[in-house]
Amino acid sequence: MKEKAPNILLLLTPKNFVEYLYSDFTVRQAVEKMKEKRYSMIPVIERETGKYCYSLREGDFLYYLAENHLSFSSLEKHPLSSIPPSREIKAVGISADIHDLYGTILDQNFAPVIDDQGVFIGIVTRKKVMNALMKEGEK
């Protein structure tokens, strides 16, 4: 009998240890947080509900700034929602196992994890998934 693959919750970095942006941020607030943390991609969630919206990559910010010819000082007048994500960063549910995540995590640095209501609860990184798969292969 084949052993069931581990649930991704074993690999979860909980929300309180993850940086994210609120969907009601200005572009300037988002850029400052990305710069401070030196992230290349970050999840965006709704402040009121905690639901995952999408993730933005640093390229999304650069293209937006270049296409709109914006100065840094003017960014506080632009809502974060004005930046469209260039890629869909898929979230996974809490009941997923490592094998369910394999195809998704190959194309993303991390996978946002959501509960049954779509509320963001944390992330699973590609590194953690790959390490877990390697350990599983050693058994």
C-alpha positions as CSV (number, residue, x, y, z in Angstrom):
1,M,0.0,0.0,0.0
2,K,1.4,3.4,-1.0
3,E,1.9,5.9,1.7
4,K,-0.1,9.1,1.5
5,A,1.9,12.2,0.6
6,P,2.4,14.7,3.4
7,N,-0.1,17.6,3.6
8,I,1.4,20.9,2.7
9,L,0.5,22.3,6.1
10,L,3.7,20.6,7.3
11,L,5.7,23.0,5.0
12,L,3.6,26.1,5.6
13,T,5.2,29.4,6.5
14,P,2.3,31.0,8.5
15,K,0.8,34.4,7.5
16,N,2.3,36.1,10.6
17,F,5.8,35.2,9.3
18,V,5.1,36.3,5.7
19,E,5.2,39.7,4.2
20,Y,2.2,40.7,2.1
21,L,0.5,43.8,0.8
22,Y,-3.0,45.0,1.4
23,S,-5.1,45.6,-1.7
24,D,-5.9,49.1,-0.4
25,F,-2.2,50.2,-0.3
26,T,-0.9,52.9,-2.6
27,V,1.7,52.0,-5.1
28,R,4.2,53.9,-3.0
29,Q,3.4,51.9,0.1
30,A,3.8,48.7,-1.9
31,V,7.1,49.8,-3.5
32,E,8.5,50.8,-0.1
33,K,7.7,47.4,1.4
34,M,9.1,45.5,-1.6
35,K,12.3,47.6,-1.4
36,E,12.6,47.2,2.3
37,K,12.2,43.4,2.2
38,R,14.0,42.9,-1.1
39,Y,11.3,40.6,-2.4
40,S,10.9,39.7,-6.0
41,M,7.2,38.6,-5.6
42,I,4.7,39.3,-2.8
43,P,1.0,38.3,-2.1
44,V,-1.8,40.9,-2.1
45,I,-4.7,40.3,0.3
46,E,-7.9,42.1,1.2
47,R,-7.6,44.0,4.5
48,E,-11.2,43.4,5.6
49,T,-11.6,39.7,4.8
50,G,-8.0,38.5,4.7
51,K,-8.7,36.8,1.3
52,Y,-5.9,36.3,-1.2
53,C,-6.3,38.4,-4.3
54,Y,-3.1,37.8,-6.4
55,S,0.6,38.2,-6.2
56,L,2.7,40.9,-7.8
57,R,6.3,40.6,-9.0
58,E,8.8,43.4,-9.1
59,G,8.6,43.5,-12.9
60,D,4.9,44.3,-12.5
61,F,5.9,47.5,-10.7
62,L,8.6,48.4,-13.1
63,Y,6.4,48.0,-16.2
64,Y,3.7,50.1,-14.5
65,L,6.1,52.9,-13.6
66,A,7.7,52.9,-17.1
67,E,4.4,52.7,-19.0
68,N,2.9,55.6,-17.0
69,H,6.0,57.7,-16.7
70,L,5.6,58.2,-13.0
71,S,7.9,59.8,-10.5
72,F,8.4,58.1,-7.1
73,S,6.7,61.0,-5.3
74,S,3.6,60.6,-7.4
75,L,3.1,57.0,-6.4
76,E,1.1,57.8,-3.3
77,K,-1.7,59.0,-5.6
78,H,-2.0,55.6,-7.3
79,P,-3.8,52.7,-5.7
80,L,-2.1,49.3,-5.8
81,S,-5.1,47.9,-7.6
82,S,-4.0,49.9,-10.7
83,I,-1.1,47.5,-11.2
84,P,-2.2,44.4,-13.1
85,P,-0.4,41.2,-12.3
86,S,1.5,39.9,-15.3
87,R,1.1,36.3,-14.2
88,E,-1.5,34.4,-12.3
89,I,0.1,33.1,-9.2
90,K,-2.1,30.2,-8.2
91,A,-3.1,29.7,-4.6
92,V,-3.6,26.2,-3.2
93,G,-6.1,24.9,-0.6
94,I,-5.1,23.7,2.8
95,S,-6.0,20.1,2.0
96,A,-3.5,19.8,-0.9
97,D,-0.6,17.5,-0.6
98,I,3.0,17.9,-1.9
99,H,2.2,16.1,-5.1
100,D,-0.8,18.3,-5.8
101,L,1.6,21.3,-5.5
102,Y,4.4,20.0,-7.7
103,G,3.2,21.4,-11.0
104,T,2.3,24.7,-9.6
105,I,5.5,25.3,-7.6
106,L,7.8,24.6,-10.6
107,D,6.6,27.9,-12.1
108,Q,6.4,30.0,-9.0
109,N,8.8,30.9,-6.1
110,F,6.0,30.1,-3.7
111,A,2.4,29.1,-3.5
112,P,0.0,31.1,-1.5
113,V,-2.1,28.8,0.8
114,I,-5.8,29.6,1.4
115,D,-8.4,28.1,3.6
116,D,-11.8,26.9,2.4
117,Q,-13.2,30.5,2.4
118,G,-10.2,31.9,0.3
119,V,-8.5,33.5,3.3
120,F,-4.7,33.7,3.0
121,I,-3.1,31.6,5.7
122,G,0.6,31.6,4.5
123,I,2.9,30.3,1.8
124,V,4.8,27.2,0.8
125,T,8.1,27.9,-0.9
126,R,9.5,26.0,-3.8
127,K,12.6,25.2,-1.7
128,K,10.5,23.5,1.0
129,V,8.6,21.5,-1.5
130,M,11.7,20.3,-3.4
131,N,13.4,19.4,-0.1
132,A,10.4,17.4,1.0
133,L,10.1,15.6,-2.3
134,M,13.8,14.7,-2.2
135,K,13.4,13.3,1.3
136,E,10.4,11.3,0.2
137,G,12.4,9.9,-2.7
138,E,15.2,8.8,-0.3
139,K,12.7,6.5,1.6
